[in-house]
Amino acid sequence: MRKKIALAFVLVTLSCVAVLGMATYLRSQTLLKERILSESTAAFATIELKLNQTIETAKEDVLFMAGTPPIRGIMRARRHGGYDAETRSTYDMWIERLQQLMISQLRNRSDYWQIRYIDERGDERARVDNLDGAIKVVPKNALQNKAEHAYFTETSKLPAGAIYVSPLNLNREHGRIETPHRPTLRAATPVYSVLGEQQGIIVINLYAARLLEKIRMLDGQAYLVNQDGFFLAHPDPAKTFGFDLGFDYRLQNIHPLLAEKLHGDNNEFVEYVTEPQLPDAEEHVHGFRKIRYDPSNPKNFWALAFDLPASVAFAPITTLRNEFLGFGLLIAVLGAIAGMTWAGRFSRQAVELATTAGEIAQGRTDLRVDLATKTDEFHVLGQAFNRMMESLVSSESRFSNIVNLAADAIVTVSEDQRILSFNRGAERIFGYAAEEIVGQPLDILIPQRFVNAHGQHMRDFAQEPHQARAMGKNRRIAGLRKDGTEFPAEANVSKLTEGGRMVFTAFLRDVTERVRAEEEIRRLNAELESRVVQRTAELEVSNKELEAFSYSVSHDLRAPLRSIDGFGQALLEDCANRLDDQGRHYLNRVRSATQHMGQLIDDLLKLSRAARAEIHREPVDMTQMAQTVFAEQRRAEPDRKVELQVQDGMVAEGDQRLLRIVLENLLSNAWKFTSRTEQARIEMASFPDGTGGRAYYVRDNGVGFDMAYVDKLFGAFQRLHTPADFPGTGIGLATVQRIIHRHGGRAWAESEVGKGASFYFTLGPFARPSSLENTI
Amino acid sequence: MNMNALTILLVEDNPDDEELTLRALRQNNIMNQVNVARDGAEAIDYLFCQGAYKARDPLQKPAIVMLDLKLPKIDGLEVLRRIRADERTRLMPVVILTSSKEEQDLIKGYSLGANSYIRKPVDFNQFVNTVGQLGLYWLVLNEAPPR
């Protein structure tokens, strides 16, 4: 009888354990799989939001840069030959102001390493680098041409206000990949003048290494790939950036199935592969989520991808199954023994255990088997059961660690707007401890006046098809700390459906510091504007004074000279018989000194006029002008034999009158310094200057000069010859240089003593050759 | 008409320039009578026979006015403006003779109706030549406007 009862108990116990155990196992397995899959997605969504936040910030910054006063100033200066009359600033002054703004921007954004202004021909005009914390303005001579780079050509095609985001690649300097590698992402926008001409681009370079580091942290099996499958982040960094470094190693090499899915239209994909097609492959879980970082170019994207063997991904499930099997057996054996003696007690404990397992399967992962009420083998079984639960919980906590490590606040909120979780970042930012705030309505984190609007916003969002979106205008909202103070924040919110319920996750960043920095920049800008206005006024006054001064010089300084010369001459003529040779000699010296001073005054006035005159650009026939000027020289000294050779059809874009002064000076110098040459020869011609304009030169075969003194050549009152050898005032070349600089061009010279000299000049970035010159 | 009956009005405040100009005229054998006004106001009085020149014969008009620009009281450009504004002197030949080669003076001078604009050179020999050519042109070659 007792045997029968015991047998019955054994059978009952066994079937109970078997049925409940099986049900629990199956239910847990499904739940775990769902959870693991949904958690991978959620972790990826976090990274995506982070990437997007960074890119959005860069986009705003690049637009901000493009709209600052220095950019407008530079364009005005360029339009008017290097001088912005509106603010009386030179092109260089505006570049310097732009560099100041770039420096303060770099100081505030540690993940930027470079900001540049590149003109419409691809020449870098202003560039500030932040290389490992050292902010440095790149000097003029180290600026490069970037016309060949995709980010330049692509951005140049965009309309005003549009933004180009480059693919992520390794930075190049002078066409070579920089080492150590610098993974770089660029945000760029074109700048347009008021006339609608494209005037170059603003580019911000983001140092992407830190973003990639975050992806590598994710358990070691996550990758970031681009649209072609090349790795941007890989557990082994040597396998990344194959497209830059010249090796072909892609996602298709290791996960052909996933690579194929990536080509499709799916933005998000997670799959548990139970029947792998490759021989020897095991079951695995893989997936990806695409990140479209450049809205204007949807075929470019990144994908966060992962591929885990099922044995790793579902490790907690395998443990669960093995333990169930092992302990099922044990229970059967125990059941038989227990059935004999404590059948009743055994079956009660077994049922209790099964009930607990059932409740855990309903999602109460905090439940544990109460070991105190379990005896003997049930105690062992309970311990094993609890161990299994710990391993399940730890796989969850891996993800929650990531969430907690984030510096941003991550707050999950239920559908009825109650706080479900509150990470450490949120504790730090809001001042609440997670324990005291979980379960509270979200409203206590929002200033009262925004509560209604926020509620509406969240209800709308729940209805939208989008998975994630920004909160507030420009993602800016106000947060309320525990101590009642408000702070500006940037926030994004995403939604996930968990077991039929909607859960919102808000990612929020305290931007107090950033807002302060922006205000600082705005303040600096305003200060800059007012300084410009003040300087302009000062300059106007000093310019008026200068005009009055030069008028007075022109008129009053010459009058006494005329008297000295005139009366000197009168003395020579009227009192000739009372003067001996010595006296006449002295008088002649007085007269020639007077005339020299007259010449000096005239040249000085020309120099000052060249500095002040407004530049009116128009096509100038340089060939014709050179011939006219030369003909005048010839008329003045008809006895000299000088051969002139002028290239046909030279047409420049510049100020007619000022260019004439340039040619007068250069040709009269050539004329003068060939006066002792047997077969004097003067040549004028042009050649492409390498930036789209032309360089002109006047070459002679005269006495030349020593290149050691070339620096002095263009300075006012600098002469390389004694007046006895060659007369002159030493102002001509200073005037030439002033005029060329006013045009935004460059003047330089080459020579060798006894072998003649060549004087070169360009007319700045706007002096493109006209069509006339092209046809010749 | 006897060429030497034609008179010249020299408006010049600088005594040195006055003497040199007179000397230059003499050296060119221009023996016409030269009346000198030492500021703009005196030039106006002379031309319109008023003030100190009340007694002057208004029909005796200078064949040419040599006008400096920078003058005390009334400047040269204003003198020129009044000459051109008055019916009696509207057609009188006026040559600006000045040190200034400032563009603004040139433009104003011509737009107010100056017949010539001469810059006094520092080199006296050149000055003599210039004055000679002026005299030759305005006193000999040029057909004066009807009186």
Interface residues (C-beta under 8 A of the other chain):
Chain A: S550 Y551 S554 H555 D556 R558 A559 P560 L561 R562 S563 D565 G566 F567 G568 Q569 A570 R591 T594 Q595 M597 G598 D602 L605 R609
Chain B: N14 D16 D17 L20 R23 L69 K70 T98 S99 S100 K101 E102 E103 K120 P121 V122 D123 F124 N125 F127
